[in-house]
Amino acid sequence: MAKKLAPTEKRIVLPGVSWQQFETLLDELGQNRTARLTYDRNKLEMMTPLEEHERCSRLIESLILMVADEVDVQINSIGSVLLKRADLGCVAQPDSSYYLTEKVRLLNRAELDLSQTPPPDIVVEVAITKSSLNKFAIYAALGLPEVWQYWTTIGDNVLKGNLLIYQLQNGQYVECLTSPTFLFLPAKRVLEFLDQSDKIGLAQALMVFRSWIQEQRSLNI
């Protein structure tokens, strides 16, 4: 019997799409679209995420919100919104974006014009399939200061991937061992949290992680 192929995320790339055509497509798709959109100088990529993709994103968001709460840092999650710069002809849609400030006003509740608003302080991208566009070049053009990228593949366990944390320095992304925002938090500890979430459940994993943060803070007093 032939081995059943694992499902994979679908990516469609459309060349020769003008900015006006892109805006028209956004109106047609509406705010309840499920596809993640990336646009770079007349080239549009549309990706439909799998449930495994969304699960990874939700777990990482749970961790980030809990960390911010534990260290008493104000954080505002704006979800997976379009980050746009019409003047640069580029758009990105990370899986989640966060401001360490008061709430920002979203355009049409689904878009953020970064020519009018500062970029989010942290964005998270889950990558199960490789994009055909240079995402980091787009992120750099948008001025996103901190990017978490979780790489994984569809298989027995999508939570057995790899997390890389990058900081924007002089227009280029440099990999960091720890989060520039949460300096006590190494990427490998986030991976341990994802693994624990799978083994003992999210609620218990968050309790373990909170205890770990408290221990790290006590060591740095």
Summary of the structure (lengths in Angstrom):
residues: 221
radius of gyration: 17.9
end to end distance: 60.9
largest distance: 60.9
contacts: 638
relative contact order: 0.14
helix: 32%
strand: 27%
